[in-house]
Amino acid sequence: MNERPEIRERIARHGQALNLHCAQTGLCGVRHDREKRLASWLCLASDAADAESLPVTHDYLSSVLGLRRAGVTQALIRFEDQGLIRMNRGVLQINERKCLEQNACCCYRLISDTYASAQFVTATKEPTVRSSPEPRYAIRPDRRPHP
């Protein structure tokens, strides 16, 4: 890690984004209604998978969101009636991404922007060049290797 500070920084920024994601998800669970939470989750999952088709079931979504399965089903049917998604057995297809984002709570944009800024900042940084390379697996004298 000392040889590659850009990797250490990237991991730290991703960790910060993940911490915010976890905290915001907890807050979202008590502050926002099920449709907004579901829309946010679908958008975030689609971003993470980089796909418009998600292999999820109603049971899985209810478990992840901490909602009753019947409530998830009702929200999905409403999204399908609006043309935002299409449901097939075990697969959910997002048809109108922009409209789904508009139905999502503000947590989606906050979390999404946090991940995007963490990637952007590290991607634009110039790599550091060392004038004299350090030995690769040197053991510092003040540290003993683990048994």
NORQUIRA-V635956 format. One record per residue. RES is the residue in one small letter. PSI is psi in whole degrees, 0 to 359 (none if undefined). OMEGA is omega in whole degrees, -180 to 180 (none if undefined). Layout:
res: (RES RES)
psi: (PSI PSI)
omega: (OMEGA OMEGA)
//
This chain:
res: (m n e r p e i r e r i a r h g q a l n l h c a q t g l c g v r h d r e k r l a s w l c l a s d a a d a e s l p v t h d y l s s v l g l r r a g v t q a l i r f e d q g l i r m n r g v l q i n e r k c l e q n a c c c y r l i s d t y a s a q f v t a t k e p t v r s s p e p r y a i r p d r r p h p)
psi: (326 333 334 76 334 327 316 316 320 318 319 317 321 321 319 317 319 320 316 319 313 314 317 324 320 317 318 321 334 345 330 153 167 323 318 318 316 316 318 314 317 319 315 319 320 319 313 320 348 47 154 353 123 128 81 152 164 321 316 313 320 322 314 320 351 37 161 144 320 322 320 315 316 316 318 321 319 317 321 320 328 353 13 323 169 131 135 171 107 5 133 124 125 119 317 82 312 318 323 319 323 331 343 154 173 342 325 309 318 311 315 315 324 314 318 317 326 321 320 314 316 331 334 351 141 140 146 142 129 140 323 116 140 153 145 306 44 141 125 143 333 2 135 144 149 143 none)
omega: (179 179 -176 -178 179 177 179 -180 180 178 179 180 178 177 177 179 179 177 178 179 -179 -179 -179 178 177 178 180 -178 -180 -175 -171 -179 -172 -179 179 179 -180 178 178 -178 -180 178 179 179 178 177 -177 -179 -175 -177 177 179 -177 178 -178 176 177 -180 179 180 179 179 -178 -177 -179 -179 174 180 -180 178 177 179 179 -180 179 178 178 177 180 177 178 180 -179 -177 170 -179 169 -178 177 180 178 -179 177 -178 -177 -175 -177 179 178 177 179 177 -178 176 -178 -180 -180 -177 180 -179 -180 179 179 177 -179 -179 178 178 -176 -177 -178 -179 -177 -180 177 178 178 180 180 179 177 -177 176 177 -172 -173 -179 177 179 -178 -179 180 176 177 178 180 none)
//
